[in-house]
Amino acid sequence: MKKLINDPKAVVDESVEGFGIAHADLVTVHPDPLFITRKDAPVQGKVGLVSGGGSGHEPLHAGFVGRGMLDAAVPGAVFTSPTPDQIIPATTAVDGGAGVLHIVKNYTGDVLNFETAAEMAEAEGVTVRSVLVNDDVAVEDSLYTAGRRGVGGTVLVERIAGAAAERGDDLDGVTAVAQRVIDNVRSMGVALAACTVPHAGVPSFELTDEEIEIGIGIHGEPGRHRIAMENADGITQRLLDPILADLKLTSGDRTIVMVNGMGGTPASELYIMFRKVAQLFDGLGVSIERSLVGNYITALEMQGASLTVLRADDEMLGLWDSPVHTAALRWGA
């Protein structure tokens, strides 16, 4: 194992410390228990947004803390859910009197720990709502979860719900916007090679040079099936077909599309995939109104990519275009 680390047990603490120094104008790092808030938290009268999960998916979640997205992010150990002891103070720290929305990816540990934290925060006088992101169409049940996993769609939920909170929507309104995004977003991923969790020291799964895993999870969980390596267009078609079948997109629909790298895939290859998505959508009469191409929710250094498609409406597009200023996403600010 070759990684730019000092101590496998200190990876998360040292990484978050470095992140806080690099973006001291945007965030505050709270070291014990560990969580990150936007610099001006709490924003009085605004709904606070909190998300989190295991580390190793950077820039998710800390990279999306700031104006127009999250008010707090709670990082667990690598690929391990954060604890209620972290989530509770993060929740109270961003409560500006309008309540707090928890954006939770559908993994068993995340769900249980955020539920516990919400109950405890409510006992401290904070009004908390929660939404569950479950956009992965690859499998219904997996190693880490019951039901569909929360993956790339989380980025779009955090952006659009964050914009609604910044606009001044109340807690019920922000929750409704977030749920509408969840109801209309789907994702699917592929792995070409595994990642290595620092404290494990060995790849999380094995693929030969001739194999790829279709439907991989963001922790290296098994997908739908393994197949022989194909070209980029063939792989893109395999990822997009189940998304289209599930969303039931029709001619005239408008979308936001994200082609996301899993950490070890060059941008040039992601743009080859986006090119194919655009060609396929053009043939279907479906428009791509906005797009992201790059690393937004990763799995350490895994080679691979995921596709995320959101069926968008006028309000979603307007919220998407509103100012955002975070370490990993910024425009209009």
C-alpha positions as CSV (number, residue, x, y, z in Angstrom):
1,M,0.0,0.0,0.0
2,K,1.4,3.4,-1.1
3,K,-0.5,6.4,0.2
4,L,0.3,10.0,1.2
5,I,-0.5,9.5,4.8
6,N,1.4,9.5,8.2
7,D,-0.6,7.1,10.4
8,P,-3.5,5.1,9.1
9,K,-5.4,5.8,12.3
10,A,-4.9,9.5,12.0
11,V,-6.0,9.9,8.3
12,V,-9.4,11.5,9.0
13,D,-8.2,13.9,11.8
14,E,-5.2,15.1,9.8
15,S,-7.2,15.4,6.5
16,V,-10.0,17.4,8.2
17,E,-7.4,19.6,9.9
18,G,-5.7,20.4,6.6
19,F,-9.1,21.0,5.0
20,G,-10.0,23.5,7.7
21,I,-6.7,25.4,7.3
22,A,-7.0,25.5,3.5
23,H,-10.6,26.8,3.7
24,A,-10.5,28.9,6.9
25,D,-12.5,31.6,5.1
26,L,-15.4,29.2,4.6
27,V,-15.5,26.7,7.5
28,T,-14.7,26.1,11.1
29,V,-13.4,22.7,12.2
30,H,-14.6,21.5,15.6
31,P,-12.1,18.8,16.6
32,D,-13.6,17.0,19.6
33,P,-16.1,15.7,18.7
34,L,-15.2,16.1,15.0
35,F,-17.5,18.1,12.8
36,I,-17.3,21.1,10.3
37,T,-19.6,24.1,10.2
38,R,-19.8,27.0,7.8
39,K,-17.9,30.0,9.1
40,D,-21.0,32.1,9.9
41,A,-23.0,29.4,11.6
42,P,-25.6,29.6,12.9
43,V,-27.4,31.8,10.4
44,Q,-30.2,33.3,12.4
45,G,-33.7,32.6,10.9
46,K,-32.4,30.1,8.3
47,V,-33.0,26.4,8.3
48,G,-29.8,24.6,9.0
49,L,-28.7,21.6,6.8
50,V,-26.6,18.8,8.3
51,S,-25.2,15.8,6.5
52,G,-22.4,13.3,7.0
53,G,-21.2,9.8,6.6
54,G,-18.0,7.9,6.5
55,S,-14.9,9.6,5.3
56,G,-13.2,8.6,2.0
57,H,-15.9,10.2,-0.3
58,E,-14.3,13.6,-0.5
59,P,-15.3,16.3,-1.4
60,L,-18.6,14.9,0.0
61,H,-19.6,16.1,2.6
62,A,-17.2,18.7,4.1
63,G,-16.4,20.2,0.6
64,F,-20.1,21.2,0.3
65,V,-20.3,23.2,3.6
66,G,-20.9,26.9,2.9
67,R,-23.4,29.3,1.5
68,G,-26.1,27.6,-0.7
69,M,-25.4,24.1,0.5
70,L,-24.7,22.6,3.9
71,D,-24.3,24.3,7.3
72,A,-22.5,21.4,8.8
73,A,-20.8,18.1,7.8
74,V,-20.0,15.2,10.1
75,P,-17.2,12.9,9.0
76,G,-16.9,9.4,10.4
77,A,-13.9,7.2,10.1
78,V,-13.2,5.9,6.6
79,F,-16.3,4.2,5.3
80,T,-17.8,4.3,8.8
81,S,-20.8,6.2,10.0
82,P,-20.3,9.2,12.3
83,T,-21.6,8.8,15.8
84,P,-24.5,10.5,17.5
85,D,-22.0,12.2,19.8
86,Q,-20.7,14.0,16.6
87,I,-24.1,14.6,15.0
88,I,-25.8,16.2,18.0
89,P,-23.4,19.1,18.5
90,A,-23.2,19.7,14.8
91,T,-27.0,19.9,14.7
92,T,-27.3,22.3,17.7
93,A,-24.4,24.4,16.3
94,V,-26.2,25.3,13.1
95,D,-29.7,25.9,14.6
96,G,-30.6,29.5,13.9
97,G,-34.1,29.1,15.3
98,A,-35.7,27.8,12.1
99,G,-34.9,24.1,12.7
100,V,-32.5,21.7,11.1
101,L,-32.8,19.2,8.2
102,H,-30.7,16.1,8.3
103,I,-29.8,14.8,4.8
104,V,-29.0,11.1,5.4
105,K,-27.7,8.6,2.9
106,N,-29.4,5.2,3.1
107,Y,-26.8,3.1,5.0
108,T,-27.8,1.3,8.1
109,G,-25.3,3.0,10.4
110,D,-26.0,6.5,9.1
111,V,-29.8,6.0,9.4
112,L,-29.6,4.7,13.0
113,N,-27.0,7.3,14.2
114,F,-28.8,10.2,12.6
115,E,-32.1,9.0,14.1
116,T,-30.6,8.8,17.6
117,A,-29.0,12.3,17.2
118,A,-32.3,13.8,15.9
119,E,-34.1,12.5,19.0
120,M,-31.4,13.9,21.3
121,A,-31.3,17.3,19.6
122,E,-35.1,17.5,19.8
123,A,-34.8,16.9,23.5
124,E,-32.5,19.9,23.6
125,G,-35.1,22.0,21.9
126,V,-34.1,21.8,18.2
127,T,-36.8,21.0,15.7
128,V,-35.3,18.4,13.3
129,R,-36.5,16.9,10.1
130,S,-34.8,14.1,8.1
131,V,-34.8,13.0,4.5
132,L,-33.3,9.7,3.2
133,V,-31.3,9.7,0.0
134,N,-31.7,6.3,-1.9
135,D,-30.9,7.0,-5.5
136,D,-28.8,3.9,-6.5
137,V,-30.7,1.8,-8.9
138,A,-28.1,-1.0,-8.9
139,V,-29.4,-3.1,-6.1
140,E,-32.3,-3.1,-3.6
141,D,-30.3,-4.5,-0.6
142,S,-26.5,-4.4,-0.1
143,L,-23.8,-5.1,2.5
144,Y,-24.3,-1.7,4.2
145,T,-28.0,-1.1,3.8
146,A,-31.6,-2.4,3.4
147,G,-33.1,-0.9,0.3
148,R,-31.4,1.3,-2.2
149,R,-28.1,3.0,-1.3
150,G,-27.6,6.7,-1.2
151,V,-24.9,7.8,-3.7
152,G,-24.4,10.6,-6.2
153,G,-27.8,12.0,-5.9
154,T,-26.8,13.2,-2.4
155,V,-24.8,16.0,-4.0
156,L,-27.8,17.3,-5.9
157,V,-30.1,17.1,-2.8
158,E,-27.6,19.1,-0.8
159,R,-27.2,21.7,-3.5
160,I,-30.9,22.3,-4.2
161,A,-32.2,21.9,-0.6
162,G,-29.3,24.2,0.5
163,A,-30.4,26.8,-2.0
164,A,-34.0,26.6,-0.7
165,A,-32.8,27.2,2.8
166,E,-30.7,30.1,1.7
167,R,-33.8,31.5,-0.1
168,G,-35.5,31.6,3.2
169,D,-37.9,28.6,3.0
170,D,-39.2,27.3,6.3
171,L,-38.3,23.8,7.5
172,D,-41.3,22.1,6.0
173,G,-40.6,23.8,2.7
174,V,-36.9,22.9,2.6
175,T,-37.8,19.3,3.5
176,A,-40.3,19.1,0.7
177,V,-37.8,20.5,-1.9
178,A,-35.2,17.9,-0.7
179,Q,-37.8,15.1,-1.0
180,R,-38.8,16.2,-4.5
181,V,-35.2,15.9,-5.6
182,I,-34.9,12.5,-4.0
183,D,-38.0,11.3,-5.8
184,N,-36.6,12.3,-9.1
185,V,-32.9,11.4,-9.0
186,R,-31.3,8.1,-9.9
187,S,-27.7,6.9,-10.0
188,M,-25.5,3.9,-11.0
189,G,-21.8,3.3,-10.8
190,V,-19.0,1.1,-12.2
191,A,-15.6,0.1,-10.8
192,L,-12.6,-0.7,-12.9
193,A,-10.3,-1.3,-9.9
194,A,-10.7,-1.3,-6.2
195,C,-9.7,1.2,-3.5
196,T,-7.6,0.4,-0.4
197,V,-8.9,1.6,3.0
198,P,-5.8,2.9,4.9
199,H,-6.3,0.9,8.1
200,A,-7.0,-2.3,6.1
201,G,-4.0,-2.1,3.8
202,V,-5.4,-4.3,1.1
203,P,-7.8,-3.7,-1.8
204,S,-11.4,-3.8,-0.7
205,F,-12.2,-6.3,-3.5
206,E,-10.5,-8.0,-6.4
207,L,-11.0,-7.4,-10.1
208,T,-8.8,-8.8,-12.9
209,D,-7.4,-6.6,-15.6
210,E,-10.2,-7.9,-17.9
211,E,-13.1,-7.4,-15.4
212,I,-15.3,-4.5,-14.3
213,E,-18.1,-4.4,-11.7
214,I,-21.4,-2.9,-12.9
215,G,-23.5,-1.3,-10.1
216,I,-20.7,-0.9,-7.6
217,G,-21.3,1.0,-4.3
218,I,-19.3,3.8,-2.9
219,H,-17.7,1.6,-0.3
220,G,-16.8,-1.1,-2.8
221,E,-20.0,-3.1,-2.2
222,P,-20.9,-5.6,-4.9
223,G,-23.1,-4.4,-7.8
224,R,-25.3,-6.2,-10.2
225,H,-22.7,-8.3,-12.0
226,R,-19.2,-8.5,-13.2
227,I,-18.5,-8.4,-16.9
228,A,-15.6,-8.3,-19.3
229,M,-14.1,-4.8,-19.9
230,E,-15.9,-2.8,-22.5
231,N,-15.3,0.5,-24.2
232,A,-16.5,3.8,-22.6
233,D,-19.7,4.0,-24.8
234,G,-20.7,0.5,-23.9
235,I,-20.2,1.0,-20.2
236,T,-22.1,4.3,-20.2
237,Q,-25.0,2.7,-21.9
238,R,-25.1,-0.1,-19.3
239,L,-25.2,2.5,-16.5
240,L,-27.7,4.7,-18.1
241,D,-30.3,2.1,-19.2
242,P,-31.5,1.1,-15.7
243,I,-31.6,4.8,-14.7
244,L,-33.8,5.6,-17.7
245,A,-36.0,2.6,-17.0
246,D,-36.5,3.6,-13.4
247,L,-37.0,7.4,-14.0
248,K,-39.2,6.7,-17.1
249,L,-37.9,9.8,-18.8
250,T,-39.7,10.8,-22.0
251,S,-39.2,13.3,-24.8
252,G,-39.4,16.8,-23.5
253,D,-38.1,16.1,-20.0
254,R,-35.3,18.3,-18.7
255,T,-32.5,17.0,-16.6
256,I,-29.4,17.8,-14.5
257,V,-26.7,15.2,-15.2
258,M,-23.6,14.4,-13.1
259,V,-20.8,12.2,-14.4
260,N,-18.8,11.6,-11.3
261,G,-15.4,10.1,-10.8
262,M,-14.8,7.6,-8.0
263,G,-11.4,9.1,-7.2
264,G,-9.0,7.4,-9.6
265,T,-10.4,8.2,-13.0
266,P,-9.0,11.0,-15.2
267,A,-11.3,13.9,-16.2
268,S,-10.7,13.1,-19.8
269,E,-12.4,9.7,-19.4
270,L,-15.4,11.3,-17.6
271,Y,-15.9,13.7,-20.4
272,I,-15.9,10.7,-22.9
273,M,-18.8,9.3,-20.8
274,F,-20.6,12.6,-20.7
275,R,-20.4,12.8,-24.5
276,K,-22.2,9.5,-24.8
277,V,-24.9,10.5,-22.3
278,A,-25.5,13.7,-24.3
279,Q,-25.8,11.7,-27.5
280,L,-28.2,9.2,-26.0
281,F,-30.4,12.0,-24.5
282,D,-30.4,13.9,-27.7
283,G,-31.8,10.8,-29.4
284,L,-34.5,10.5,-26.8
285,G,-35.5,14.2,-26.9
286,V,-34.4,14.7,-23.3
287,S,-32.5,17.9,-22.6
288,I,-29.5,18.3,-20.3
289,E,-30.1,21.7,-18.7
290,R,-27.2,21.7,-16.3
291,S,-24.2,19.3,-15.7
292,L,-21.4,18.4,-13.4
293,V,-18.4,16.4,-14.5
294,G,-15.6,15.6,-12.0
295,N,-15.0,14.1,-8.6
296,Y,-17.9,15.0,-6.3
297,I,-18.5,11.7,-4.3
298,T,-15.6,9.4,-4.4
299,A,-14.4,6.1,-2.9
300,L,-10.8,6.9,-2.1
301,E,-8.7,6.1,-5.2
302,M,-11.2,3.7,-6.8
303,Q,-11.0,3.6,-10.6
304,G,-14.5,4.0,-11.9
305,A,-17.4,6.4,-12.3
306,S,-21.1,7.0,-11.6
307,L,-23.9,8.6,-13.5
308,T,-26.6,10.6,-11.8
309,V,-29.7,11.9,-13.5
310,L,-32.2,14.3,-12.0
311,R,-35.5,15.0,-13.7
312,A,-35.6,18.8,-13.1
313,D,-38.3,21.5,-13.1
314,D,-38.2,25.3,-13.2
315,E,-37.9,25.6,-9.5
316,M,-35.1,23.1,-9.2
317,L,-33.1,24.8,-12.0
318,G,-33.6,28.2,-10.4
319,L,-32.3,26.9,-7.1
320,W,-29.4,25.2,-8.8
321,D,-28.4,28.4,-10.5
322,S,-28.6,30.5,-7.3
323,P,-25.2,31.5,-5.6
324,V,-23.2,28.8,-3.9
325,H,-19.9,29.2,-2.2
326,T,-18.2,26.0,-0.8
327,A,-14.8,24.5,-1.1
328,A,-15.8,22.1,-3.9
329,L,-18.7,23.9,-5.6
330,R,-19.1,27.6,-6.2
331,W,-20.7,30.0,-8.7
332,G,-22.6,33.2,-8.6
333,A,-21.2,34.2,-5.2
